[in-house]
């Protein structure tokens, strides 16, 4: 949970977007008895009990009484805040800033459950509840952000003599607290504060509606195909597709569900071009079908409200407001980075399309590569250029082995050891979820727990993400960490191993990097476990590099049937093809990031999202053979909440740091397992979280600022 006590309204956006939470089933019973509601509410708010300093009661809670639980938790927190604000004693760091850090514990616990239902176990019934909660949560956040007496005390601490006597971590927390309130309207007049709060209420409803519409299209659009249409598809995919069809009442058929993990391999391998087009259209038109779940009008309203809100604060546009406390500082700096890389990316796409066009005409008589052809013919080129078959590579990418590889890396770099908790002492919200105890290898000290929810299912949002149910702090006694990784891999049928693509393996390592960031925390106060958006992806992107280290390849990338290690010639092919398709990957990402920034640098009056997207990409000379990674009507990063709004560029900003930091390991005597560099990595880049300014933290690790040339070289765009 990020910055819970600093800027509650930020967290409310995160709640509505969905991060984590819990339950045993996505379909909850309807309970009308008042006594049952009271009992359910009490369970939702109850302190966590059991081992490991207490764990979420996933086996006992459901969303009966959720409304009432939120009402009580918000009221409790508001009462605590009011006590702090009305304290007759002079404002001090301890009785104001630290007191705020101590407040809101029941709501934090409730947030965990809510997040699980929101992201992992959603249902139509729950979505109705979330719609009603949105405005309540927004109003609650506004009451805190606009509490004048509270802000006055925070300002007194920030501007007073005591501030000079605080240590660096305490000063950072005080500044973040002050800046958070000022950033979110604490200095506005009463009239403007009211409008600011009203806008937040309207946005909370729209963010929820946007997310629900996308999930509805993910559930409602499924492509079924027959045995005669299975050409090119690997058996592991067909087994999972058969099960998916059977679950949807179509035994004997196969199903492509409307998620990336199902869509992408189908487009890569299927010989059925018409079906590829249908699958592509379903996926990339989520939220854009002109029906009750269409998101274009929601986007226009969201952009207009965001623009109006930041104008109340005196900013020219939303992007300027958003980036002032990020590493980039200004949208112009972010645009400079993206537009520096963009020409290299689209030039590489031209080269990739030329290679594909030759094969497409030769094999199938096609004279144009369409977006639903890109992955298919790209795979053909990969085989021809590098004799590299992605399906062959998958035979060595078994999910359990990859998890053990991640544990190995965590042991070597972070001194962590993982042991599965299989005795049922830690409740889980779904049978697929497994839990490991994390300890320090050198001392045996408990660090926390790691939850893993790896497989796709109905009611679970697409993609992959990490979250924490509890963060490390020491200010009230040391707490351990409850961290979670969530993915949407297609589950192997009847106990068969789950095999994934190389891209999915990189994502697996990436999200584990987020968990390692949380588990490595050594900060004192809860809010310092938050992060700066264009920096927090850096640590996780860096962890992807260990997938290609010899130690991982030699010991964990073994054939799922024979157990034989990956052959040297296949390893050589993978490394030779490391930058293959980099044009596609960089361009589809950058297109999304550029459109996001342009959306939020523009006066959105009368805006039409589809038209704006088209015009913006046309001006950028976007290749017609591919589209944005996230088209606007389903771009949940920026429209289901505000976490990545005007901030999707942050992945590339972080990637510059990643490429530069990787060079530090590559140049070290011990390579990627060099003990000295690893120690600096943990000390300066993982353990400090947001207790140190990110730019200062990176300089402490590297001795200088990161250089964009490292990224261009990394992607093979320059020598």
C-alpha positions as CSV (number, residue, x, y, z in Angstrom):
1,X,0.0,0.0,0.0
2,X,1.6,3.2,-1.1
3,X,1.4,6.6,0.7
4,X,-1.7,5.6,2.6
5,X,-1.4,8.2,5.3
6,X,0.1,10.9,3.1
7,X,-2.5,11.2,0.3
8,X,-5.5,9.0,0.9
9,X,-7.1,10.1,-2.4
10,X,-4.2,8.6,-4.3
11,X,-4.8,5.3,-2.6
12,X,-8.5,5.5,-3.3
13,X,-7.6,5.6,-7.0
14,X,-5.5,2.5,-6.4
15,X,-8.4,0.8,-4.7
16,X,-10.7,1.5,-7.5
17,X,-8.1,0.3,-10.0
18,X,-7.4,-2.9,-8.1
19,X,-4.1,-4.1,-6.5
20,X,-4.8,-7.1,-4.2
21,X,-7.2,-8.6,-1.8
22,X,-8.9,-11.9,-1.0
23,X,-11.6,-14.6,-0.9
24,X,-12.5,-18.2,-1.3
25,X,-14.9,-17.8,-4.3
26,X,-15.8,-15.1,-6.8
27,X,-19.5,-15.8,-6.3
28,X,-20.6,-14.7,-2.8
29,X,-23.8,-15.7,-1.1
30,X,-26.5,-13.1,-0.7
31,X,-27.0,-12.7,3.0
32,X,-29.8,-10.4,4.3
33,X,-29.9,-11.2,8.0
34,X,-28.6,-8.2,9.9
35,X,-26.7,-10.5,12.3
36,X,-24.8,-12.0,9.4
37,X,-23.9,-8.6,8.1
38,X,-22.6,-7.5,11.5
39,X,-20.6,-10.7,11.9
40,X,-19.1,-10.4,8.4
41,X,-18.2,-6.7,9.0
42,X,-16.5,-7.6,12.3
43,X,-14.4,-10.3,10.5
44,X,-13.4,-7.9,7.8
45,X,-12.2,-5.4,10.3
46,X,-10.6,-7.8,12.8
47,X,-6.9,-7.7,13.5
48,X,-5.1,-10.5,11.7
49,X,-4.3,-13.5,13.8
50,X,-2.3,-16.7,13.4
51,X,1.4,-17.2,12.7
52,X,3.9,-14.9,11.1
53,X,2.7,-11.8,13.1
54,X,-0.9,-12.5,11.8
55,X,-2.1,-13.2,8.3
56,X,-5.3,-12.2,6.3
57,X,-8.2,-14.4,7.2
58,X,-8.9,-15.4,3.6
59,X,-10.8,-18.5,4.7
60,X,-13.3,-16.5,6.8
61,X,-14.1,-13.3,5.0
62,X,-16.6,-12.6,2.2
63,X,-18.0,-9.4,0.9
64,X,-21.2,-9.6,2.9
65,X,-21.0,-6.5,5.1
66,X,-18.3,-4.9,2.9
67,X,-20.2,-1.6,2.7
68,X,-20.8,-1.5,6.4
69,X,-17.1,-2.4,7.1
70,X,-15.9,0.5,4.9
71,X,-18.2,2.9,6.6
72,X,-16.9,1.9,10.0
73,X,-13.2,1.8,9.0
74,X,-13.4,5.2,7.3
75,X,-15.2,6.7,10.4
76,X,-12.6,5.3,12.7
77,X,-9.8,6.7,10.6
78,X,-11.5,10.1,10.3
79,X,-11.9,10.2,14.1
80,X,-8.2,9.5,14.5
81,X,-7.3,12.2,12.0
82,X,-9.6,14.7,13.8
83,X,-7.9,13.9,17.1
84,X,-4.5,14.6,15.6
85,X,-5.8,17.8,13.9
86,X,-7.4,19.1,17.2
87,X,-4.6,18.2,19.5
88,X,-4.1,21.3,21.7
89,X,-0.4,20.6,22.1
90,X,2.0,22.4,19.7
91,X,2.5,20.4,16.5
92,X,5.5,18.2,16.5
93,X,6.8,15.4,14.2
94,X,5.8,12.8,16.8
95,X,2.3,14.0,17.6
96,X,1.4,14.9,14.0
97,X,3.3,13.1,11.3
98,X,4.0,9.9,13.2
99,X,0.5,10.0,14.6
100,X,-0.8,9.9,11.1
101,X,1.4,6.9,10.3
102,X,-0.2,5.0,13.2
103,X,-3.8,5.8,12.1
104,X,-6.1,3.8,9.8
105,X,-5.0,0.2,10.5
106,X,-8.5,-1.4,10.1
107,X,-8.9,0.4,6.8
108,X,-5.5,-0.9,5.6
109,X,-6.6,-4.5,6.4
110,X,-9.9,-4.0,4.7
111,X,-8.1,-2.6,1.7
112,X,-6.3,-5.9,1.3
113,X,-9.5,-7.9,1.1
114,X,-11.1,-5.4,-1.2
115,X,-8.1,-5.4,-3.6
116,X,-8.2,-9.2,-3.9
117,X,-11.9,-9.2,-4.8
118,X,-11.2,-6.3,-7.2
119,X,-8.3,-7.9,-9.0
120,X,-8.3,-11.6,-8.4
121,X,-11.8,-12.7,-7.6
122,X,-14.2,-10.2,-9.2
123,X,-17.9,-11.0,-10.0
124,X,-20.9,-9.0,-11.2
125,X,-22.2,-8.8,-7.6
126,X,-18.9,-7.4,-6.4
127,X,-18.7,-4.9,-9.2
128,X,-22.1,-3.5,-8.1
129,X,-20.7,-3.0,-4.6
130,X,-17.5,-1.4,-5.9
131,X,-19.6,1.2,-7.9
132,X,-21.4,2.3,-4.7
133,X,-18.1,2.4,-2.7
134,X,-16.3,4.6,-5.1
135,X,-18.0,7.9,-4.2
136,X,-17.8,7.1,-0.4
137,X,-14.1,6.4,-0.6
138,X,-13.5,9.6,-2.6
139,X,-15.5,11.7,-0.1
140,X,-13.5,10.2,2.8
141,X,-10.2,11.0,1.1
142,X,-11.3,14.6,0.5
143,X,-12.2,15.0,4.2
144,X,-8.6,14.2,5.1
145,X,-6.8,16.1,2.3
146,X,-8.9,19.2,2.9
147,X,-8.7,19.2,6.7
148,X,-7.3,22.7,7.3
149,X,-6.4,22.2,10.9
150,X,-4.5,19.0,10.0
151,X,-2.6,20.6,7.2
152,X,-1.7,23.6,9.4
153,X,-0.1,21.3,11.8
154,X,1.8,19.5,9.1
155,X,2.9,22.8,7.7
156,X,4.1,23.9,11.1
157,X,6.3,20.8,11.4
158,X,7.7,21.1,7.9
159,X,8.5,24.8,8.2
160,X,9.5,24.8,11.9
161,X,12.8,24.6,13.7
162,X,12.3,20.9,14.8
163,X,12.5,19.9,11.1
164,X,16.2,20.7,11.1
165,X,16.8,18.3,14.0
166,X,15.1,15.3,12.3
167,X,17.1,12.6,10.7
168,X,17.1,12.2,6.9
169,X,14.3,9.6,6.8
170,X,12.1,11.7,9.1
171,X,12.7,14.8,7.0
172,X,11.8,12.8,3.9
173,X,8.6,11.6,5.4
174,X,7.6,15.1,6.6
175,X,8.3,16.6,3.2
176,X,6.3,13.8,1.4
177,X,3.4,14.4,3.8
178,X,3.4,18.2,3.4
179,X,3.9,18.0,-0.4
180,X,1.2,15.4,-0.7
181,X,-1.4,17.6,0.9
182,X,-0.3,20.7,-1.0
183,X,-0.3,18.7,-4.2
184,X,-3.9,17.6,-3.6
185,X,-5.6,20.8,-2.9
186,X,-4.9,21.6,0.8
187,X,-4.1,25.2,0.0
188,X,-7.2,25.9,-2.1
189,X,-10.1,28.2,-1.1
190,X,-13.2,26.7,0.4
191,X,-15.1,27.0,-2.9
192,X,-12.3,25.4,-4.9
193,X,-11.9,22.7,-2.3
194,X,-15.5,21.7,-2.7
195,X,-15.2,21.5,-6.5
196,X,-12.0,19.6,-6.1
197,X,-13.8,17.0,-3.9
198,X,-16.7,16.8,-6.2
199,X,-14.4,16.1,-9.2
200,X,-12.7,13.3,-7.2
201,X,-16.1,11.8,-6.5
202,X,-17.0,11.9,-10.2
203,X,-13.7,10.4,-11.2
204,X,-14.0,7.6,-8.7
205,X,-17.2,6.4,-10.4
206,X,-15.7,6.8,-13.9
207,X,-12.5,4.9,-13.0
208,X,-14.6,2.0,-11.7
209,X,-16.9,2.0,-14.7
210,X,-13.9,2.0,-17.0
211,X,-12.4,-1.1,-15.3
212,X,-15.7,-2.9,-15.2
213,X,-16.3,-2.4,-18.9
214,X,-12.9,-3.8,-19.8
215,X,-13.4,-6.8,-17.6
216,X,-16.9,-7.3,-19.1
217,X,-15.4,-7.4,-22.6
218,X,-12.7,-9.8,-21.5
219,X,-15.3,-12.2,-20.2
220,X,-17.9,-11.7,-23.0
221,X,-15.7,-12.2,-26.0
222,X,-14.4,-15.7,-26.5
223,X,-13.4,-17.4,-29.8
224,X,-14.2,-21.0,-30.1
225,X,-12.6,-23.2,-32.8
226,X,-12.7,-26.8,-33.8
227,X,-10.2,-29.7,-34.3
228,X,-9.9,-28.8,-38.0
229,X,-8.7,-25.3,-37.0
230,X,-5.9,-26.3,-34.7
231,X,-3.1,-26.0,-37.3
232,X,0.2,-24.7,-35.9
233,X,-0.8,-24.6,-32.3
234,X,1.3,-26.5,-29.8
235,X,-0.2,-29.3,-27.8
236,X,0.3,-27.5,-24.5
237,X,-1.8,-24.6,-25.7
238,X,-4.5,-26.9,-27.1
239,X,-4.9,-28.7,-23.8
240,X,-5.5,-25.5,-22.0
241,X,-7.8,-24.2,-24.8
242,X,-9.8,-27.4,-24.6
243,X,-10.3,-27.1,-20.9
244,X,-11.3,-23.4,-21.3
245,X,-14.0,-24.4,-23.9
246,X,-15.3,-27.1,-21.7
247,X,-15.6,-24.7,-18.7
248,X,-17.7,-22.5,-21.0
249,X,-20.1,-25.2,-22.0
250,X,-18.4,-26.2,-25.3
251,X,-16.9,-29.6,-24.8
252,X,-15.0,-30.9,-27.8
253,X,-14.1,-27.4,-28.9
254,X,-11.2,-25.1,-28.1
255,X,-11.4,-21.5,-26.7
256,X,-9.3,-18.5,-27.0
257,X,-10.1,-16.3,-24.1
258,X,-9.8,-12.5,-24.3
259,X,-6.6,-12.1,-22.3
260,X,-3.0,-11.5,-23.4
261,X,-1.8,-14.9,-22.2
262,X,-4.3,-16.6,-24.4
263,X,-4.3,-14.2,-27.3
264,X,-0.6,-13.8,-27.9
265,X,0.4,-17.5,-28.4
266,X,-2.6,-18.0,-30.6
267,X,-1.5,-15.1,-32.9
268,X,2.0,-16.5,-32.8
269,X,1.3,-20.0,-33.9
270,X,-2.2,-20.4,-35.5
271,X,-2.2,-21.0,-39.2
272,X,-5.9,-19.9,-39.4
273,X,-5.6,-16.3,-40.5
274,X,-9.3,-15.5,-40.3
275,X,-9.3,-16.7,-36.7
276,X,-6.2,-14.7,-35.9
277,X,-8.0,-11.6,-37.2
278,X,-11.0,-12.3,-35.0
279,X,-8.9,-13.0,-31.9
280,X,-6.9,-9.8,-32.6
281,X,-10.0,-7.7,-33.0
282,X,-11.6,-9.0,-29.8
283,X,-8.5,-8.2,-27.8
284,X,-7.6,-4.8,-29.1
285,X,-11.2,-3.6,-29.3
286,X,-11.9,-4.2,-25.6
287,X,-13.9,-1.2,-24.4
288,X,-14.4,0.0,-28.0
289,X,-17.3,-1.9,-29.4
290,X,-20.0,0.8,-29.4
291,X,-22.1,-1.0,-26.9
292,X,-23.0,-0.6,-23.2
293,X,-19.3,-1.4,-22.3
294,X,-17.8,1.2,-24.6
295,X,-15.3,3.4,-22.8
296,X,-14.8,6.3,-25.2
297,X,-17.3,8.6,-23.4
298,X,-15.8,7.6,-20.1
299,X,-12.3,8.6,-21.3
300,X,-13.5,12.0,-22.5
301,X,-15.2,12.7,-19.1
302,X,-12.1,11.5,-17.2
303,X,-9.7,13.7,-19.1
304,X,-12.0,16.8,-18.8
305,X,-12.4,16.3,-15.1
306,X,-8.6,15.8,-14.5
307,X,-7.9,18.9,-16.5
308,X,-10.4,21.0,-14.6
309,X,-9.0,19.7,-11.3
310,X,-5.4,20.7,-12.0
311,X,-6.4,24.1,-13.2
312,X,-7.9,24.7,-9.8
313,X,-4.4,24.1,-8.5
314,X,-2.9,26.5,-11.1
315,X,-1.3,24.0,-13.5
316,X,-1.5,24.3,-17.3
317,X,-2.3,20.6,-17.8
318,X,-2.5,17.3,-15.9
319,X,0.9,16.1,-17.0
320,X,2.6,19.1,-15.6
321,X,0.9,18.5,-12.2
322,X,1.6,14.8,-12.3
323,X,5.3,15.0,-13.1
324,X,6.5,17.7,-10.7
325,X,7.5,15.2,-8.0
326,X,8.7,12.4,-10.4
327,X,12.2,11.8,-11.6
328,X,11.3,13.4,-15.0
329,X,10.0,16.6,-13.3
330,X,8.3,17.9,-16.4
331,X,6.3,16.3,-19.3
332,X,8.8,17.9,-21.7
333,X,11.7,15.9,-20.1
334,X,9.6,12.7,-20.4
335,X,8.7,13.5,-24.1
336,X,12.4,14.2,-24.8
337,X,13.4,10.7,-23.8
338,X,10.5,9.0,-25.7
339,X,11.0,11.0,-28.9
340,X,14.8,10.3,-28.7
341,X,14.1,6.5,-28.8
342,X,11.0,6.6,-31.1
343,X,12.8,7.0,-34.5
344,X,15.1,4.1,-33.7
345,X,12.1,1.9,-32.8
346,X,10.0,2.6,-35.9
347,X,13.0,2.2,-38.2
348,X,13.6,-1.2,-36.7
349,X,9.9,-2.0,-37.3
350,X,10.4,-1.2,-41.0
351,X,13.3,-3.7,-41.1
352,X,11.3,-6.3,-39.3
353,X,8.3,-5.9,-41.6
354,X,10.6,-6.2,-44.7
355,X,11.9,-9.5,-43.4
356,X,8.3,-10.7,-42.7
357,X,6.9,-9.6,-46.0
358,X,9.3,-11.8,-47.9
359,X,8.2,-14.9,-46.0
360,X,4.5,-14.0,-46.1
361,X,4.5,-13.7,-49.9
362,X,6.7,-16.8,-50.3
363,X,4.6,-19.0,-47.9
364,X,1.1,-17.7,-48.3
365,X,1.0,-15.2,-51.2
366,X,0.3,-12.2,-48.9
367,X,1.4,-8.8,-50.1
368,X,0.8,-6.9,-46.8
369,X,1.4,-7.6,-43.1
370,X,-1.6,-6.8,-41.0
371,X,-1.5,-6.4,-37.2
372,X,-2.9,-9.9,-36.7
373,X,0.0,-11.3,-38.9
374,X,2.9,-9.6,-37.1
375,X,3.5,-12.2,-34.3
376,X,2.9,-15.1,-36.8
377,X,5.4,-14.1,-39.4
378,X,7.8,-12.7,-36.8
379,X,8.0,-16.2,-35.5
380,X,8.7,-17.5,-39.0
381,X,11.5,-15.0,-39.4
382,X,12.9,-16.0,-36.0
383,X,13.1,-19.6,-37.1
384,X,14.7,-18.7,-40.4
385,X,17.2,-16.1,-39.1
386,X,18.2,-17.8,-35.9
387,X,16.8,-21.3,-36.3
388,X,15.0,-20.5,-33.1
389,X,11.6,-22.0,-32.5
390,X,9.7,-20.3,-29.6
391,X,7.7,-23.5,-29.0
392,X,11.0,-25.4,-28.6
393,X,12.2,-22.8,-26.1
394,X,8.9,-23.3,-24.1
395,X,9.8,-26.9,-23.4
396,X,12.5,-25.6,-21.1
397,X,10.4,-22.9,-19.4
398,X,8.4,-24.8,-16.9
399,X,6.7,-22.6,-14.3
400,X,7.8,-24.4,-11.2
401,X,11.4,-24.5,-12.4
402,X,11.3,-20.8,-13.1
403,X,10.0,-20.1,-9.7
404,X,13.0,-22.1,-8.2
405,X,15.3,-20.1,-10.4
406,X,13.9,-16.8,-9.0
407,X,14.4,-18.2,-5.5
408,X,18.0,-19.0,-6.4
409,X,18.6,-15.5,-7.6
410,X,17.0,-14.1,-4.4
411,X,19.3,-16.2,-2.3
412,X,22.5,-15.2,-4.1
413,X,21.7,-11.4,-4.3
414,X,19.4,-10.8,-1.3
415,X,20.3,-13.5,1.2
416,X,16.7,-14.8,1.1
417,X,15.5,-18.4,1.5
418,X,12.0,-19.6,0.5
419,X,10.2,-22.6,2.2
420,X,6.7,-23.4,1.2
421,X,4.0,-23.3,3.9
422,X,1.9,-26.3,3.1
423,X,0.4,-27.2,6.4
424,X,-2.7,-25.0,5.9
425,X,-1.6,-22.6,8.7
426,X,-1.8,-19.6,6.2
427,X,-5.2,-19.2,4.6
428,X,-5.4,-18.5,0.9
429,X,-8.2,-17.0,-1.2
430,X,-8.2,-19.6,-4.0
431,X,-6.9,-23.2,-4.3
432,X,-4.3,-22.1,-6.9
433,X,-2.6,-19.8,-4.4
434,X,0.5,-21.1,-2.7
435,X,2.6,-19.5,0.1
436,X,6.2,-19.5,1.1
437,X,8.0,-18.3,4.2
438,X,10.9,-16.0,3.4
439,X,13.9,-16.0,5.8
440,X,17.4,-14.6,5.7
441,X,19.8,-17.4,4.7
442,X,22.6,-16.2,6.8
443,X,20.6,-15.8,10.1
444,X,17.3,-17.7,9.7
445,X,15.4,-14.5,10.6
446,X,11.8,-14.4,9.3
447,X,11.4,-11.7,6.6
448,X,7.8,-12.4,5.7
449,X,5.6,-14.5,3.4
450,X,5.3,-14.6,-0.4
451,X,2.0,-15.5,-1.9
452,X,1.8,-16.7,-5.5
453,X,-1.5,-16.7,-7.6
454,X,-0.2,-17.7,-11.0
455,X,-3.1,-18.8,-13.2
456,X,-5.8,-17.1,-15.3
457,X,-9.5,-17.6,-14.4
458,X,-12.8,-15.9,-14.8
459,X,-13.1,-12.8,-12.6
460,X,-9.4,-12.2,-12.5
461,X,-8.1,-9.1,-14.3
462,X,-5.6,-9.8,-17.1
463,X,-1.9,-9.1,-16.9
464,X,0.6,-9.6,-14.1
465,X,1.1,-7.5,-10.9
466,X,2.6,-7.5,-7.5
467,X,1.2,-6.2,-4.2
468,X,1.8,-6.2,-0.5
469,X,-0.7,-7.1,2.2
470,X,1.7,-5.7,4.9
471,X,4.9,-3.7,4.6
472,X,8.1,-3.6,6.6
473,X,8.2,-0.9,9.4
474,X,10.0,-0.5,12.7
475,X,8.4,2.6,14.3
476,X,5.9,0.5,16.4
477,X,8.0,-2.7,16.5
478,X,9.4,-4.5,13.6
479,X,6.8,-5.9,11.2
480,X,7.4,-8.6,8.6
481,X,6.3,-8.3,4.9
482,X,3.4,-10.1,3.3
483,X,4.1,-9.9,-0.4
484,X,2.2,-11.3,-3.4
485,X,2.7,-12.0,-7.1
486,X,-0.2,-12.4,-9.5
487,X,-0.1,-13.7,-13.1
488,X,-2.4,-15.1,-15.7
489,X,-0.6,-18.1,-17.1
490,X,-2.7,-20.7,-18.8
491,X,-2.8,-23.6,-16.3
492,X,-1.6,-27.0,-17.5
493,X,-4.4,-29.6,-17.8
494,X,-4.8,-32.4,-15.2
495,X,-1.6,-31.7,-13.4
496,X,0.5,-31.3,-16.5
497,X,3.4,-28.8,-16.3
498,X,2.7,-25.2,-17.2
499,X,5.0,-24.1,-20.0
500,X,5.3,-20.4,-20.8
501,X,6.9,-18.2,-23.4
502,X,10.2,-16.4,-23.1
503,X,8.4,-13.1,-22.8
504,X,6.2,-14.5,-20.0
505,X,9.3,-15.8,-18.2
506,X,10.7,-12.3,-18.3
507,X,7.5,-10.9,-16.9
508,X,7.6,-13.6,-14.1
509,X,11.0,-12.4,-13.1
510,X,9.9,-8.8,-13.4
511,X,7.0,-9.1,-11.0
512,X,9.1,-11.1,-8.6
513,X,11.4,-8.0,-8.6
514,X,8.6,-6.0,-7.2
515,X,8.2,-8.5,-4.4
516,X,11.9,-8.5,-3.7
517,X,11.7,-4.7,-3.5
518,X,9.0,-5.0,-0.8
519,X,10.8,-7.8,1.1
520,X,14.0,-5.9,1.1
521,X,12.5,-2.8,2.8
522,X,14.4,-1.4,5.7
523,X,12.4,1.8,6.3
524,X,10.9,2.9,9.6
525,X,7.5,4.3,8.6
526,X,4.7,2.8,6.4
527,X,4.4,5.7,3.9
528,X,8.1,5.3,3.0
529,X,7.2,2.0,1.4
530,X,5.6,4.0,-1.4
531,X,7.4,4.9,-4.5
532,X,8.0,7.3,-7.4
533,X,6.2,5.9,-10.4
534,X,9.0,6.5,-13.0
535,X,11.5,4.8,-10.6
536,X,9.6,1.8,-9.0
537,X,9.6,-0.2,-12.3
538,X,13.4,0.0,-12.4
539,X,14.2,-2.6,-9.8
540,X,11.8,-5.1,-11.3
541,X,13.0,-4.5,-14.8
542,X,16.5,-5.0,-13.7
543,X,15.7,-8.5,-12.2
544,X,14.7,-9.7,-15.7
545,X,18.4,-9.7,-16.5
546,X,19.1,-12.7,-14.3
547,X,16.9,-15.0,-16.5
548,X,19.7,-15.1,-19.0
549,X,22.6,-15.7,-16.6
550,X,24.4,-19.0,-17.0
551,X,23.6,-20.1,-13.5
552,X,19.9,-19.9,-14.2
553,X,20.0,-21.4,-17.7
554,X,22.3,-24.3,-16.7
555,X,20.4,-25.3,-13.6
556,X,16.7,-24.4,-14.0
557,X,15.9,-24.1,-17.7
558,X,15.6,-27.9,-18.2
559,X,13.3,-29.9,-20.4
560,X,10.0,-30.5,-18.7
561,X,9.9,-34.2,-19.7
562,X,13.5,-35.3,-19.7
563,X,15.1,-33.0,-17.2
564,X,17.9,-32.4,-19.6
565,X,19.5,-28.9,-19.5
566,X,18.9,-26.6,-22.4
567,X,21.4,-27.4,-25.1
568,X,24.3,-25.1,-25.7
569,X,23.2,-24.5,-29.3
570,X,19.7,-23.4,-28.2
571,X,21.2,-21.1,-25.6
572,X,23.4,-19.5,-28.2
573,X,20.4,-19.0,-30.5
574,X,18.4,-17.3,-27.7
575,X,21.3,-15.0,-26.9
576,X,21.9,-14.2,-30.5
577,X,18.2,-13.4,-30.9
578,X,18.1,-11.3,-27.7
579,X,17.1,-8.1,-29.6
580,X,15.0,-9.8,-32.2
581,X,11.6,-8.1,-32.6
582,X,12.8,-5.2,-30.5
583,X,11.2,-2.8,-32.9
584,X,7.7,-4.3,-32.2
585,X,8.2,-4.4,-28.5
586,X,9.6,-0.9,-28.2
587,X,7.1,0.7,-30.6
588,X,3.9,-0.9,-29.2
589,X,5.0,0.3,-25.7
590,X,6.1,3.8,-26.7
591,X,3.0,4.3,-28.7
592,X,0.9,3.8,-25.6
593,X,3.3,6.0,-23.5
594,X,3.3,8.8,-26.0
595,X,-0.5,8.8,-26.4
596,X,-0.9,8.8,-22.6
597,X,1.3,11.9,-22.3
598,X,-0.4,13.7,-25.2
599,X,-3.8,13.0,-23.7
600,X,-2.7,14.7,-20.5
601,X,-0.8,17.6,-22.1
602,X,-3.9,18.6,-24.2
603,X,-7.0,20.7,-23.4
604,X,-9.5,17.8,-23.6
605,X,-12.6,19.9,-24.4
606,X,-14.7,18.0,-26.9
607,X,-12.1,15.2,-27.2
608,X,-12.9,11.9,-28.9
609,X,-10.5,9.2,-27.7
610,X,-10.5,7.1,-30.8
611,X,-9.9,10.0,-33.1
612,X,-7.3,11.5,-30.8
613,X,-5.4,8.2,-30.7
614,X,-5.5,7.9,-34.5
615,X,-4.4,11.5,-35.2
616,X,-1.6,11.4,-32.6
617,X,-0.2,8.2,-33.9
618,X,-0.5,9.3,-37.5
619,X,1.5,12.4,-36.7
620,X,4.1,10.2,-35.1
621,X,4.2,8.0,-38.3
622,X,3.1,4.9,-36.4
623,X,3.7,1.8,-38.5
624,X,0.3,0.4,-39.7
625,X,1.4,-3.2,-39.0
626,X,1.0,-2.9,-35.3
627,X,-1.0,-1.0,-32.7
628,X,-0.5,0.4,-29.2
629,X,0.2,-2.2,-26.6
630,X,-2.8,-0.8,-24.7
631,X,-5.3,0.9,-26.9
632,X,-7.1,3.8,-25.2
633,X,-10.5,2.2,-24.5
634,X,-8.9,-0.5,-22.4
635,X,-5.8,1.4,-21.1
636,X,-6.5,0.5,-17.5
637,X,-3.1,1.8,-16.4
638,X,-4.3,5.4,-17.0
639,X,-8.1,5.3,-17.0
640,X,-9.0,2.7,-14.3
641,X,-7.2,4.9,-11.8
642,X,-4.5,7.6,-11.8
643,X,-1.5,5.5,-10.8
644,X,0.0,5.6,-14.3
645,X,-1.9,8.5,-15.8
646,X,0.7,10.8,-17.6
647,X,3.2,8.3,-16.2
648,X,3.2,5.3,-18.5
649,X,6.5,6.7,-19.8
650,X,7.9,5.6,-16.5
651,X,8.7,2.1,-17.8
652,X,11.1,3.6,-20.3
653,X,12.6,6.0,-17.8
654,X,13.1,3.1,-15.5
655,X,14.6,1.1,-18.4
656,X,17.3,3.7,-18.9
657,X,18.2,3.1,-15.2
658,X,18.0,-0.7,-15.8
659,X,20.3,-0.7,-18.8
660,X,22.8,1.6,-17.0
661,X,22.7,-0.5,-13.8
662,X,23.1,-3.7,-15.8
663,X,26.4,-2.4,-17.1
664,X,27.6,-2.1,-13.5
665,X,27.2,-5.8,-13.1
666,X,28.5,-6.7,-16.5
667,X,31.7,-4.7,-15.8
668,X,32.2,-6.3,-12.3
669,X,34.6,-9.2,-11.7
670,X,31.7,-11.5,-10.6
671,X,29.3,-10.5,-13.3
672,X,25.7,-10.6,-12.4
673,X,26.5,-12.3,-9.1
674,X,29.2,-10.0,-8.0
675,X,28.9,-9.7,-4.2
676,X,30.1,-6.1,-3.9
677,X,27.7,-4.8,-6.6
678,X,24.9,-6.9,-5.2
679,X,25.4,-5.5,-1.8
680,X,25.2,-1.9,-3.2
681,X,22.1,-2.9,-5.1
682,X,20.3,-4.0,-2.0
683,X,21.6,-1.2,0.2
684,X,21.0,1.8,-2.2
685,X,18.2,0.6,-4.6
686,X,16.0,-1.9,-2.8
687,X,16.1,-1.5,0.9
688,X,15.5,2.3,1.0
689,X,12.2,2.3,-0.9
690,X,11.1,5.9,-0.8
691,X,13.1,7.0,2.2
692,X,15.7,8.5,-0.2
693,X,15.1,10.6,-3.3
694,X,15.4,8.2,-6.2
695,X,18.0,10.3,-8.1
696,X,20.2,10.4,-5.0
697,X,19.7,6.7,-4.4
698,X,20.8,5.9,-8.0
699,X,23.9,8.1,-7.8
700,X,24.8,6.3,-4.5
701,X,24.7,3.0,-6.4
702,X,26.3,4.0,-9.7
703,X,28.4,7.1,-8.8
704,X,26.7,9.1,-11.5
705,X,23.4,9.6,-13.3
706,X,22.1,7.0,-15.8
707,X,22.8,7.5,-19.5
708,X,20.2,7.0,-22.2
709,X,22.9,5.6,-24.5
710,X,23.0,2.5,-22.4
711,X,19.4,1.8,-23.3
712,X,19.9,2.4,-27.1
713,X,22.9,0.0,-27.0
714,X,21.0,-2.5,-25.0
715,X,18.2,-2.7,-27.6
716,X,20.6,-2.9,-30.5
717,X,19.6,0.5,-31.8
718,X,23.2,1.8,-31.8
719,X,26.6,0.1,-31.6
